[in-house]
Amino acid sequence: MALKILHFTPEVEAGSPFAQYIDMLLYKMSQRADTYLVTHAPLSSGPSTNIPTYSIDDSERRPFYKKCSTLLALQRRYLQTLYSIKPDVVHIHGSWNFLCSRIALWSRKRGFKVILSPFYSLEVNEEQTDYGMKMWKMISYQKSMLRHASAIHLTDGSSYRAIMEKKLNARTLLMEDFDAQNESDYDRLANELMLLYRKVLDSDAVGQMDVNSDEALSSLLHVGMAREMPQQILPPESILNLRSIKPTAWRYIDLYSYDQGVSDILQEGVNRMQLRLPDLQAEQVDRFPSRLRRDKSPLPSDLLLSEDRKMRKRLNELLDRDEETERKVLVMVLNIKHHYEGKTLSLRHLCDLYDVLRHEDYDEERVSETAERLGIHTLLRRLCQLLYETVYLEEGFMPVYRLDDPGTERMRQYMIAY
């Protein structure tokens, strides 16, 4: 299925180098993806491409004494267009433009990937005649726009050096030796952009997963960790959902499971359900490094990762030596707390805790009581809620009542961050 790319340009002068650049680029992009253009200019003065074009300029609809469109009106018209198209990527062309920064913000806050291609140089130095104005724009909105972009694509070496020197965004790519007068260079640019779009989407695999993909992943993890295979391990609707997942969705499920360290469990679930999936070597897919340093190794159950000696001593005082499984559960919860506070928690750790809670015998009241005295009772309740959602842990195997509160939501959001 072809990618849907929404390109945005501010109002530009017809016949200008920028307008010619956009015309040729969009023509080449339309041969490779479903391409749409949104512009602030009236349609009559926009680029002369034949691709679907939308204008968020509403000055013609307003009375003569209200010709200036308000920012709120522009936002409303843009969001209507954005949700009618529902693109995979929003690609903004332009720099030093306040509206471009708002388009980036409105798109990003609604979960769309934003790629920025500044046309004019981002270099700021005291020798420039407009140094003061550029510095004000950089401080007020340009820096934030660059920093929060999913990726930045440049054809200007000075802009690339300015971004890298100021460490504004590590996800910045430079296409060297681009000649705006050479048509073959536009083919090269379009091919490079298509690879960049795919790289951005693959880097945030969980962001591309819908409700059905989430359910499919949970179902396969549940099956993959089962010690026994009953005749009806999944409800019929979950089995039907597994059969209906498309290859593109399986790609993102595979990538996300790799990021979370549960690829082996996923594969075991796939084998048991006798599914045929596309062969994807997740470790070989070209992606940006994750912003989070997740630990994918198994969760220790016999060793506390924290160096808190008081906690270790307290645990030894509260549990007898023969309470091995109870100790194992509490050590794993404390290690999950350690990983969560260090921003290294992964789905692998939750699955390891599930395996112990689901398949080993322990005194639930003893675990609950000791967790209370260790100050991790609320954390354990939140983890039970997450295990209930992600791998279908039944309430009969929970040592405490599950809790869904703002703290649980923060953990939930952390698990889907990238």
C-alpha positions as CSV (number, residue, x, y, z in Angstrom):
1,M,0.0,0.0,0.0
2,A,1.4,3.4,-1.0
3,L,2.3,5.9,1.6
4,K,0.2,9.0,2.0
5,I,2.3,12.2,2.2
6,L,0.9,15.6,3.0
7,H,3.2,18.5,1.9
8,F,2.7,21.9,3.3
9,T,4.1,25.2,1.9
10,P,3.5,28.7,3.1
11,E,2.3,31.3,0.6
12,V,5.1,31.7,-2.1
13,E,5.5,34.0,-5.0
14,A,4.6,32.3,-8.3
15,G,7.7,31.7,-10.5
16,S,10.1,32.1,-7.6
17,P,12.9,29.5,-7.2
18,F,11.0,28.1,-4.2
19,A,7.8,27.7,-6.3
20,Q,9.8,26.0,-9.1
21,Y,11.5,23.6,-6.6
22,I,8.1,22.6,-5.0
23,D,6.5,22.1,-8.5
24,M,9.2,19.7,-9.6
25,L,9.6,17.9,-6.3
26,L,5.8,17.2,-5.9
27,Y,5.7,16.0,-9.5
28,K,8.4,13.4,-8.8
29,M,6.9,12.5,-5.4
30,S,3.4,11.9,-7.0
31,Q,5.0,9.1,-9.0
32,R,6.1,7.3,-5.8
33,A,3.4,8.0,-3.2
34,D,-0.1,9.3,-2.7
35,T,0.8,13.0,-2.6
36,Y,-1.2,15.9,-1.3
37,L,-0.4,19.6,-1.0
38,V,-1.7,22.0,1.6
39,T,-0.8,25.6,1.2
40,H,-1.6,29.0,2.8
41,A,-1.9,30.6,-0.6
42,P,-5.2,30.8,-2.6
43,L,-5.5,27.9,-5.0
44,S,-5.2,30.2,-8.0
45,S,-1.7,31.3,-7.0
46,G,-0.4,28.0,-5.6
47,P,2.1,25.6,-7.4
48,S,1.0,24.4,-10.8
49,T,1.0,20.7,-10.0
50,N,-1.8,18.4,-10.8
51,I,-1.8,16.7,-7.4
52,P,-4.8,17.2,-5.0
53,T,-4.3,20.7,-3.5
54,Y,-6.0,22.3,-0.5
55,S,-5.8,25.9,0.6
56,I,-6.3,26.9,4.2
57,D,-6.5,30.6,3.2
58,D,-10.0,31.8,3.9
59,S,-9.7,35.5,3.2
60,E,-12.1,35.2,0.2
61,R,-14.8,33.9,2.5
62,R,-14.5,36.8,5.0
63,P,-16.0,40.3,4.8
64,F,-13.7,43.0,3.4
65,Y,-13.2,44.4,6.9
66,K,-12.0,41.0,8.2
67,K,-9.7,40.0,5.4
68,C,-6.9,38.9,7.8
69,S,-7.4,35.2,8.7
70,T,-7.0,34.5,12.4
71,L,-4.7,31.8,13.7
72,L,-7.7,30.0,15.1
73,A,-9.5,29.9,11.8
74,L,-6.3,28.6,10.1
75,Q,-6.0,25.9,12.7
76,R,-9.6,24.8,12.2
77,R,-9.3,24.6,8.4
78,Y,-5.9,22.9,8.5
79,L,-7.1,20.2,11.0
80,Q,-10.2,19.5,8.9
81,T,-7.9,18.9,5.9
82,L,-5.5,16.9,7.9
83,Y,-8.1,14.5,9.2
84,S,-9.8,14.2,5.8
85,I,-6.5,13.0,4.3
86,K,-5.0,11.2,7.4
87,P,-1.5,11.1,5.9
88,D,1.4,8.8,7.1
89,V,3.7,11.8,7.2
90,V,3.4,15.6,7.1
91,H,6.3,17.2,5.2
92,I,6.7,20.9,5.8
93,H,8.8,22.9,3.3
94,G,10.0,26.3,4.6
95,S,11.8,28.0,7.4
96,W,11.6,31.3,9.4
97,N,7.8,31.1,8.9
98,F,5.6,31.3,12.0
99,L,2.7,29.4,10.3
100,C,5.0,26.5,9.4
101,S,5.9,26.2,13.1
102,R,2.2,26.1,14.0
103,I,1.5,23.5,11.3
104,A,4.3,21.4,12.8
105,L,2.9,21.8,16.3
106,W,-0.7,21.0,15.4
107,S,0.3,17.9,13.4
108,R,2.7,16.6,16.0
109,K,0.3,17.0,18.9
110,R,-2.2,14.8,17.1
111,G,0.3,12.0,16.6
112,F,1.4,12.7,13.0
113,K,5.0,12.4,12.0
114,V,6.5,15.7,10.9
115,I,9.5,16.1,8.6
116,L,11.0,19.5,7.9
117,S,12.8,20.7,4.8
118,P,14.0,24.2,5.4
119,F,14.4,25.9,2.0
120,Y,16.3,29.0,3.2
121,S,19.5,28.8,5.2
122,L,19.2,28.3,8.9
123,E,22.6,29.8,9.6
124,V,22.5,32.8,12.0
125,N,25.5,35.1,12.4
126,E,26.1,38.7,13.3
127,E,27.2,39.6,9.8
128,Q,23.8,39.1,8.4
129,T,21.7,42.3,7.9
130,D,18.6,40.5,9.4
131,Y,20.5,39.0,12.3
132,G,18.3,40.5,15.0
133,M,15.0,39.3,13.4
134,K,16.4,35.8,12.7
135,M,17.7,35.5,16.3
136,W,14.3,36.5,17.6
137,K,12.6,34.0,15.3
138,M,15.1,31.2,16.3
139,I,14.4,31.8,20.0
140,S,10.6,32.2,19.8
141,Y,9.7,29.3,17.5
142,Q,12.3,28.1,15.0
143,K,14.4,26.2,17.5
144,S,11.4,24.3,18.9
145,M,10.2,23.4,15.4
146,L,13.6,22.0,14.5
147,R,14.1,20.2,17.9
148,H,10.7,18.4,17.8
149,A,10.7,17.4,14.1
150,S,10.6,13.6,13.5
151,A,13.4,14.2,11.0
152,I,15.0,17.1,9.0
153,H,16.0,16.8,5.4
154,L,18.4,19.4,3.9
155,T,20.1,20.2,0.7
156,D,22.1,23.1,2.2
157,G,25.4,22.4,3.9
158,S,25.4,25.6,6.0
159,S,22.0,24.7,7.5
160,Y,23.2,21.2,8.3
161,R,26.3,22.5,10.1
162,A,24.2,25.0,12.0
163,I,21.8,22.3,13.2
164,M,24.5,19.9,14.2
165,E,26.7,22.5,15.9
166,K,23.8,23.5,18.1
167,K,22.7,19.9,18.6
168,L,19.1,20.8,17.7
169,N,18.1,17.4,16.1
170,A,20.3,14.3,15.6
171,R,17.8,13.0,13.0
172,T,19.1,15.4,10.3
173,L,20.1,14.2,6.8
174,L,21.9,16.1,4.2
175,M,21.7,15.5,0.4
176,E,24.9,16.8,-1.0
177,D,25.5,18.3,-4.4
178,F,21.8,19.0,-5.1
179,D,21.3,21.0,-8.3
180,A,17.8,22.6,-8.5
181,Q,18.2,23.0,-12.2
182,N,18.9,19.3,-12.9
183,E,15.8,17.1,-13.2
184,S,17.8,13.9,-12.4
185,D,18.6,15.4,-9.0
186,Y,14.9,15.6,-8.2
187,D,14.6,11.9,-8.9
188,R,17.5,11.3,-6.5
189,L,15.8,13.7,-4.0
190,A,12.4,11.9,-4.3
191,N,14.0,8.5,-3.8
192,E,15.9,9.7,-0.8
193,L,12.8,11.2,0.8
194,M,10.8,8.0,0.3
195,L,13.5,6.1,2.2
196,L,13.4,8.8,4.9
197,Y,9.6,8.5,5.2
198,R,9.9,4.7,5.7
199,K,12.8,5.2,8.2
200,V,10.7,7.6,10.3
201,L,7.7,5.4,10.4
202,D,9.8,2.3,11.2
203,S,11.5,4.1,14.0
204,D,8.2,4.6,15.8
205,A,6.6,1.2,15.1
206,V,4.2,1.4,18.1
207,G,2.9,4.7,16.8
208,Q,1.8,3.0,13.6
209,M,-0.1,0.2,15.4
210,D,-3.8,0.4,15.7
211,V,-6.2,-1.3,18.2
212,N,-6.3,-4.5,16.1
213,S,-2.5,-4.7,16.1
214,D,-2.3,-4.1,19.8
215,E,-4.8,-7.0,20.4
216,A,-2.9,-9.3,18.0
217,L,0.4,-8.6,19.9
218,S,-1.3,-9.3,23.3
219,S,-2.9,-12.5,22.0
220,L,0.4,-13.9,20.7
221,L,2.3,-13.0,23.8
222,H,-0.4,-14.7,25.9
223,V,-0.2,-17.8,23.7
224,G,3.6,-17.7,23.6
225,M,4.0,-17.8,27.4
226,A,1.4,-20.5,28.0
227,R,2.8,-23.6,29.7
228,E,-0.1,-25.7,28.5
229,M,-2.2,-25.3,25.3
230,P,-5.9,-25.7,26.1
231,Q,-8.3,-26.3,23.2
232,Q,-9.6,-22.8,23.4
233,I,-6.7,-20.6,24.6
234,L,-8.1,-17.5,22.8
235,P,-11.7,-16.4,22.2
236,P,-12.9,-16.7,18.6
237,E,-12.9,-13.0,18.0
238,S,-9.2,-12.8,18.9
239,I,-8.4,-15.6,16.5
240,L,-10.3,-13.9,13.7
241,N,-8.4,-10.7,14.4
242,L,-5.1,-12.5,14.1
243,R,-6.2,-13.9,10.7
244,S,-7.2,-10.4,9.4
245,I,-4.0,-8.5,10.2
246,K,-2.4,-7.1,7.0
247,P,1.4,-7.5,6.2
248,T,2.1,-3.8,6.8
249,A,0.6,-4.1,10.3
250,W,2.6,-7.3,11.0
251,R,5.8,-5.4,10.1
252,Y,5.2,-2.8,12.9
253,I,4.2,-5.5,15.4
254,D,7.5,-7.3,14.6
255,L,9.5,-4.1,15.0
256,Y,7.8,-3.2,18.3
257,S,8.3,-6.6,19.7
258,Y,12.0,-6.4,18.8
259,D,12.3,-3.0,20.5
260,Q,10.7,-4.4,23.6
261,G,12.8,-7.6,23.8
262,V,9.8,-10.0,23.3
263,S,10.5,-11.3,19.7
264,D,11.1,-14.8,20.9
265,I,7.8,-14.9,22.8
266,L,6.0,-13.4,19.8
267,Q,7.5,-16.0,17.5
268,E,6.5,-18.8,19.9
269,G,2.9,-17.5,19.8
270,V,3.0,-17.3,16.0
271,N,4.3,-21.0,15.7
272,R,1.6,-22.2,18.1
273,M,-1.2,-20.4,16.3
274,Q,0.3,-21.7,13.0
275,L,0.4,-18.3,11.3
276,R,2.3,-17.4,8.2
277,L,3.9,-14.0,8.6
278,P,6.2,-11.9,6.3
279,D,9.8,-12.7,7.0
280,L,11.3,-9.5,8.5
281,Q,14.7,-9.2,10.1
282,A,14.0,-6.4,12.5
283,E,17.6,-5.9,13.5
284,Q,18.5,-5.2,9.9
285,V,15.8,-2.6,9.2
286,D,17.2,0.9,8.8
287,R,15.9,3.1,11.7
288,F,16.8,6.0,13.8
289,P,18.2,5.1,17.3
290,S,15.5,5.1,19.9
291,R,15.4,8.0,22.2
292,L,14.9,5.6,25.1
293,R,17.5,3.1,26.2
294,R,15.4,0.1,27.0
295,D,16.9,-3.0,28.6
296,K,15.8,-6.1,26.7
297,S,17.5,-8.7,28.9
298,P,15.4,-11.0,31.2
299,L,14.3,-9.5,34.5
300,P,16.4,-10.9,37.4
301,S,14.3,-12.7,40.1
302,D,17.1,-13.5,42.6
303,L,19.2,-10.3,42.6
304,L,18.2,-6.7,43.4
305,L,19.4,-4.3,40.8
306,S,19.1,-1.4,43.1
307,E,22.1,-0.6,45.4
308,D,19.7,0.4,48.2
309,R,21.1,-1.7,51.1
310,K,18.2,-0.7,53.4
311,M,15.7,-2.1,51.0
312,R,17.7,-5.4,50.7
313,K,17.9,-5.6,54.5
314,R,14.2,-4.9,54.9
315,L,13.3,-7.6,52.4
316,N,15.4,-10.1,54.2
317,E,13.8,-9.2,57.5
318,L,10.2,-9.5,56.2
319,L,10.5,-12.8,54.4
320,D,11.7,-16.2,55.7
321,R,14.2,-18.3,53.7
322,D,11.6,-20.8,52.7
323,E,9.4,-18.2,51.0
324,E,11.4,-18.4,47.8
325,T,8.6,-17.7,45.3
326,E,7.2,-14.8,47.3
327,R,10.7,-13.3,47.4
328,K,11.0,-13.9,43.7
329,V,7.8,-11.9,43.0
330,L,8.9,-9.0,45.2
331,V,12.4,-8.8,43.9
332,M,11.0,-8.7,40.3
333,V,8.7,-5.8,41.3
334,L,11.5,-3.9,42.9
335,N,13.7,-4.5,39.8
336,I,10.8,-3.2,37.6
337,K,10.7,-0.1,39.8
338,H,14.5,0.3,39.3
339,H,14.1,0.0,35.5
340,Y,11.1,2.4,35.4
341,E,12.9,5.1,37.4
342,G,16.0,4.6,35.2
343,K,13.9,4.8,32.0
344,T,15.0,1.3,30.9
345,L,11.8,-0.7,31.5
346,S,10.7,-2.9,28.6
347,L,7.8,-5.2,27.9
348,R,10.1,-8.1,28.4
349,H,10.3,-7.3,32.1
350,L,6.5,-7.3,32.4
351,C,6.3,-10.6,30.6
352,D,8.8,-12.1,33.0
353,L,6.7,-11.0,35.9
354,Y,3.6,-12.4,34.3
355,D,5.3,-15.8,33.8
356,V,6.0,-16.1,37.6
357,L,2.5,-14.7,38.7
358,R,0.7,-17.0,36.3
359,H,2.6,-20.3,36.6
360,E,4.2,-20.5,40.0
361,D,2.6,-21.1,43.4
362,Y,2.9,-18.4,46.1
363,D,1.0,-17.0,49.0
364,E,-0.9,-14.0,47.6
365,E,-1.7,-12.5,51.0
366,R,1.9,-12.7,52.0
367,V,3.1,-11.0,48.8
368,S,0.4,-8.2,49.3
369,E,1.3,-7.7,52.9
370,T,5.0,-7.5,52.3
371,A,4.6,-5.3,49.3
372,E,2.7,-2.9,51.5
373,R,5.4,-2.8,54.1
374,L,8.1,-2.3,51.4
375,G,6.1,0.6,49.9
376,I,5.5,-1.0,46.5
377,H,1.9,-2.1,47.0
378,T,0.6,0.6,44.7
379,L,3.2,-0.2,42.0
380,L,2.2,-3.9,42.2
381,R,-1.4,-3.0,41.7
382,R,-0.5,-0.8,38.6
383,L,1.6,-3.6,37.2
384,C,-1.3,-6.0,37.5
385,Q,-3.5,-3.6,35.5
386,L,-0.8,-3.4,32.8
387,L,-0.5,-7.2,32.7
388,Y,-4.3,-7.5,32.5
389,E,-4.3,-5.3,29.4
390,T,-1.1,-6.4,27.6
391,V,-0.9,-10.2,28.2
392,Y,-4.4,-11.0,29.6
393,L,-3.4,-11.9,33.2
394,E,-6.5,-13.2,34.8
395,E,-7.6,-11.7,38.1
396,G,-7.4,-15.1,39.9
397,F,-3.6,-15.0,39.4
398,M,-3.2,-11.4,40.7
399,P,-1.8,-11.1,44.3
400,V,-3.5,-7.7,44.6
401,Y,-6.5,-5.8,43.1
402,R,-5.4,-4.0,39.9
403,L,-5.4,-0.2,39.9
404,D,-6.0,2.1,36.9
405,D,-5.0,5.6,38.0
406,P,-2.9,8.5,36.7
407,G,0.2,6.7,37.8
408,T,-0.8,3.7,35.7
409,E,-1.5,5.9,32.7
410,R,2.0,7.4,33.0
411,M,3.5,3.9,32.9
412,R,1.2,3.0,30.0
413,Q,2.4,6.1,28.0
414,Y,6.0,5.2,28.9
415,M,5.6,1.7,27.4
416,I,4.5,3.1,24.1
417,A,7.1,5.9,23.9
418,Y,10.1,5.5,21.5
